[in-house]
Amino acid sequence: MSPDASRAPYTDSAAGAAVKAADRAHVFHSWSAQGLIDPLAVAGAEGAYFWDYDGNRYLDLTSGLVFTNIGYQHPVVVAAIQEQAGKLATFAPAFAVEARSEAARLIAERTPGDLDKIFFTNGGAEAVENAVRMARLHTGRHKVLSAYRSYHGATATAINLTGDPRRWASDTGSAGVVRFWAPFLYRSPFYALTEAEECARALQHLEDTLAFEGPATVAAVVLETIPGTAGIMTPPPGYLAGVREICDRHGIVFVLDEVMAGFGRTGKWFAADHHGVVPDLMTFAKGVNSGYVPLGGVAINAEIAATFDTRPYPGGLTYSGHPLACAAAVATIRVMEDEKIVEGAAHLGEHVLGPGLRELAERHPSVGEVRGLGAFWALELVRDRETREPLVPYNATGEANAPMAAFGAACRKNGLWPFINMNRTHVVPACNITEAEAKEGLAALDTALSVADEHTV
């Protein structure tokens, strides 16, 4: 969906300055040293683009935070929110409400297997919190296993499940979480040379971890189907099926986190569909309604749902299944069907982004690996392709992060807003970005990667 000419960028620097001043005076930003940030004042957005008050337009390769799967300001979803606000703007979660019921029905129709009950939350972290609570109550066990290269949210249990450095400041070490290494052939912790070796050794590692932790003490294994912020590492064939078998053998609940990978992002409704695997619980958020109104949830299988048929589930949220959010979800899912956005994301990955990014890798020594599918890609940037030394050290800040900062500045200078994490840049645009827009993004990346190349050996 290309920008509407009536919403094209305009210049109002005074208004932008006022927005920035109020932000700096009163808004406390997440994940930030407050005195070191300089947030861009955004004036508007449409489709795959947004713009500031000085008339600068950016192609958004971040999809917000990988959530605007249908782009910004889709008129059908905006109209659905407006209509719902006029009909029933809000209502308590204990009642049956049309928008909530219909959203749950449409989601359940698309989830794999018998994940037919939907518990609504306000976002992905709350979905993970509740999925773990359900698993613990269902099994009567406490431990939960998660991967080091992962992100599951910033609430208490979710941040403890997370594998990246954002966990460190909040890790109590008492949440019952045990971490393990999931497969990642490019930086294999198992000295594997092939995907088959990586898969087999990663599964054996999980088996060994369970053996030493005591399988009868483990409630759940929680995995992002495809890790998102941690690097978009698609699991090797057979890995998720192997985890499913291990969980079944030990009576462990298998939880797949599809908060980022779900709702068309990978060219399927859910990333699990690529592997033919059905988890016991699946978390979702972000793309379910393109982030237009906060919404997340847990899709629950029949066995776990039955645990709470006569036993109250001890969890809930004031805004669970909020009518405006659910109306946005209903409209988003229908738009995705009507406009074939899931199929479009698959085509985009196979015929535009995948080939285009691999072509960039051939010409830029800073690109160590290209990986992904659909509208979900990552470039691993390195100093040395032979040694695979990252372009910047793990969790680098300040001067140590200067090469990635320079790369990001070059992207923005060329009208591209990048998603950068550590030594990677992710290419995660709206799933319905046009081929022309995608090629515009690839051209801007081409220029910016020349800056990264300056820091290679």
N, C-alpha and C positions, 0 to 999 in steps of 0.2 A: 504494500500500500504506500504509494508515493505521497509526499506532502501536498496538501491542498494549498493552492496558490493564495487563498484568502487567509491562510495561517502562516504565510512565509515570514522569514526573519525580518525584524524591523529594528530600528535603533531608538533606544530610550535610555541613555546612559545614566541619567539622573534617577530614574526608577530602579535601575539595576543597582546603583550605589545605595539606595535606601533599603532595598531587599538585603544586600550584603551587610549593611550596618546593623540591621535588626537581627540578622542571623548571628553575627559576631558578638552582639551584646547579650543574646538570650538563648541561643540554641547550643545544647551540649551534644557534640557529635560522637557517634560510636567509633570504636577502634582507633581513636585519634588522640594525640597530644594536642590539646585545644589551642595552645598558643602557636603551634607550628603549621596549622592548616590554613588554606585559602580557598574555601568552597566557591565554585563557580555559581553565579546567580543565573538560574535558568528562566527564560521568558516563555518558552513554549516547546511543544514537541508534536510530531505527527509521523506516523509510520515508523521508519527506522532512524529518524533524525530528531535532534533537538537543537535548540539555539539559545544564545545568551542575549542580553539587552544591548549589546554592541553590534548585533547583526551577524555574529559569527555562527555558522551552522556546522554541526558535527554529525557524522555518520556514527551511530552508536553501536559499537561492536560488543557492548556489555549487556545489552537488553535490560538496562537498569542494573539489577544484580541477577542477571540471567532469569528474568521473569516476564518481560513483555514479549511473550512468544508470538502474539498476534500484532505486535507493534503498538505504538502510542496512539491513543485517542481513536480507536476503532469506532466508527459511528454507531454500529449495531449494539455494541456493549455499552457505550455511553448512553444510548437511548434506553436500554433495558434498565440501567441503574436509575435513570430519571423516572421511568415509568413505575418502578418498584417503590421509589421514594414517595411518589404521589399516592400509591395504593396502600402500602404498609411499610413504613420506613424502618421500623424495628419491632422486635417482639422477643419475649423470653424463650430460652431454648427448650423448655419442658413441653411446649405445644407443637402440634403438627401445623406447619406453615407451608403453603404451596411452593414457594421458591426453594425452601430447604428440602422438601420431599423430592422435588424434581431434580435438584442438583445431585442429591444422593443417588437417585435412580440412574441418572446419566453417567455418573462416575462409576457406579457398580457395573453398569453394562460394559464398561471398557476395561476394568481391571481384570487381570488374569484369574482363571480358576474360580474358586468359590469365595473370593473376597467381596462379599455382597453387602456387608454392613459397614456403614460409614459413620465414624465419630468425627465431628467437625471441631477444628481448633481455629485460632487466629493466625497461625503461621507454622512454619516447618519445625522450629525448635519445640514448640508445644506438642506438635504431632509426635516427635521422637520421645519426649517426656512421657506421653501417655502410652505409646507403644511399649516402652520398657516397663511401665507400671502394669500394663495388661499381661505382658509375658511373665513378670514376676508373680503376679497373683494367680495366673493360670497354672504355672508349674510349681509354685511354692518354693522356688529357688531364688537366689539373690544375685549371683555373679552374672555379668554381661561381658561378652567379648566384642571388641571393635578393632579396626585396623589403624595403624599409625598414620598412614596417609589418608586422612579423612577429615570431613567437617560435618557436624550434625546439629549445630546451633549453639546459642550462647546462654541458654537457661541452665539450671544447676546440673541436671543429669546429662543433658545434651553436650555441654561443654566438657564434661568429664569423659564422654565418649569420643570427643574430637581428638584427632591425632596431631594437629598442627600446633605451632607455638602459641596460638591464641588461648590454648588451654592452660598454659603454665601458671599464670597468675591466679587462676581460680581452682586449680586442681587440689582437692582436699586429700586425695589418696585414700579416701574412705567410702567412695561411691560404689564399690563392688565391681569396678571396671578393670578388665584385663585386656591389654592390647597385643596384637599379633601383626605379622607382616603379610599383607595381601600381595598378589602377584604384580610385578612391574618389571618387565623384561629389560627395558633400557637401563634401569639401575637395579638390577636383580640382587636381592639380598641372599639369593640361593646359588649364585655362580652358575646360573643356567645359561645355555646358549641358544635354546629354541623355546618357542611358546609351549610346546608339549612338556619339556623339562620344567619350565617355570610353573606350569599348572600342577604337575605331579608333585614337585617339591613344596609348593605353597600349600597344597592340601595335606601333605605329610606334616608340615610345620604346624598347621592348625590341629591336626590329630595329636601331635606331640604336646602342644600347649594344653589341649583339653585333658590329656592323660595326666599331666602334672598338676593341673588345677582341680581335677576331679570332675568328670562330666556330670555327675549327679548333683553338683553344686551350681551348674550353669543354667540360667534361665533362657538366655537368648544369645544369638550371634547377630550383630547389627552391621550391615554393610551398605554403603552406597552402591547401587547397581553398577554405575560408572562414577567413580569419584569425580567431583566437580572442581571446587576450588583447589583441591590438592593436586590436580594435574590432568584430568580427563584421560585416565588410563583404562581403556576398555579391557575387561578381563579376558584371558585366553579361553578358547573353546573348551568347554567341559568344567571350568572352574566353579561356576555358580551351581551347576548340577551336582558337582562333588560336594560342595558345602551343604546343599539340600540333603544329600544322602547321609552325611555325617550328622546333621541335626536330627534327621529322622531316627537314626540308629540310637542316638542318646536321649531322645525325648526333649530336644532343645528347640525353642521357638526360633524360626528363621525370619528375621526382619530385614526387608529391603527398604532403604531410604531413597525414594524417587523424587525428593523435593526439587532438585535441580534437573534431573534427567527426564522427568515425566512430562506428560501432555505434549507429545509431538517433538520434543527437543532433539531426539536421536533419529527421527524418521519413523518411529513407531509410537503408539499411544504411550507405552511405557518401555523403558530400556530392557526390562525383564523379558519382553516379548521377543527380543533378538536371541534369547537363550532358551526359550521354552521352559522357563522355571517359574514356579508359583510359590511365593513365600507364604508364611502364615499371617504376617502383618506387613502392610506397605504404607509408608508415610508419603504424603504429598503436600504441595503448597504451590507457590510461585505461578507456574503456567496454568494451573487449574482455572484461573480467571485473569491471567496475564497481569496479576498484581494490581488490578484496578481498585479493589477493596480487599483489605487483608483477609485471607482465608487459607486454611490448611486442614489436614485431617489424617485419620488412620483408616485404611481399608482393612477389614477384619474377616478372617475366615470363619466358617460355621462352627468349628470346634471351640475356638476361643470365645466367640460370641455366646455360645451356649453356656460357658462358665458363669455368665452373668444373667442367665435367664431368671433365676430366682434369688440370686445373690447380688445385691446392689453394687454397681461399679463405683468405687470411691474416687471419682474425678469428674470435673466439669468446669465450664467457663461461662461467665456472664454473657459473652457474645458468641457462644458456640452456634454455628450455622446462622450467622447474622443475615437477615433477609436481603440487604443490599449486596453483600458479598456473594450470597448464593444466586441471586438474580444475575450477577455478573458472570458467575460460573456457568449457569445455564446458557446464557448468550454466547459466551466464549466457546463452549463445546459445540454449540450449533454452528457458529462461524467456522470453526475448524473443520467441521463436516462439510458445510456448504461450499467452502472455498478450498477444500482439499489441502489444508495446510500441513497435515501430517505427511501426506504423499509429497507435497512440495518440499518439505524439509529433507526427505530422503533424496529427492532429485538434486537438491542444492548440494548436499554433501557428496553425492556420487559424481556429479557432472560439473560442478563449479568450484566449491570450496576445496574439496579433496584434491583434485588435479591442480588447482591454482596454488594451493599452499605447498604441495610437493614440488611444483615448478620453482617457487621461491626458494625452497630449501636447496635445490640444485645450484642456485646462483649465489647463495649467501652462506658463507662459512660459519656464521653465528647460529645457524639453525641446526641443532643436533638431531632432532626428531620431530616429525609431524604425526599427530595421532588424533583420532576422533571419528565421528560419523554424524550425519544429519547436519544440524546447525550447532554442533557441539565439538569444537576443535581446540587443540593446544599446540603451540610451538615451544619446544624446549630449547632455550638459548644457551649456548656454551661458549667458553673461551677457546676450547680445543676439541675438535671433533674426535680426534684419536683417543684422548684420555677421557672425554666426556665431562671435563671439568665445567661446572656451571658458570655462566657469565658473571654471576655474583654469588657470594657464599650463601649458605642456608640462613634464612631469616636476617639477611643483611639490612643494615640501616645506614643513614648518613653517607659518608664518603665511600664506604664499601659498596653501597648500592648505586653509585653514580652512573655506571653503564646502563642500568635499567631505567634510571631517571632520565637520562639523555634520550633513550629510545622512546619513552613515553612522551617527552616534550616534542620529539620529531613527529610522532603520530598526531598530536593535537595541532601542531603547526600546519599539518596537511589536512585538517578537517576531519580527523578520525579520533574517536574517543575509545581508548584501548582498555581492555581488562588485563591488568598486570598483577601477577602474584609471584613473588620471589624471582626466579630466573625464567619465568614463563610469561608468554602473552597468550591469552585465550581468545579464540575467534568464535563468539557466541551471539550473533546478531538475532534479530527477530526471525522467527521461522519462516515468515512470509516475505522476507526481503527479496527484492527482484534480482534477476541475474545481473542487470546493469549496475544496481547498487552494490551487489557483492563484488563485482569486478572493480568498482570504484574503491572499495575497501582494500582489495588486494593490491591495487596500484599504490595506495597510500602506505600500506605495510611494506611494500617493496622499497619505497624511499626511506622509511624509518629504519628498516633492517640494515641499510647501508651505514647508519650511525652505530648500530650494534656491532657490525663487522669491524669497526675501528678498534674494538676492544678484544679482538681475537688474536691468537698467536700464529 
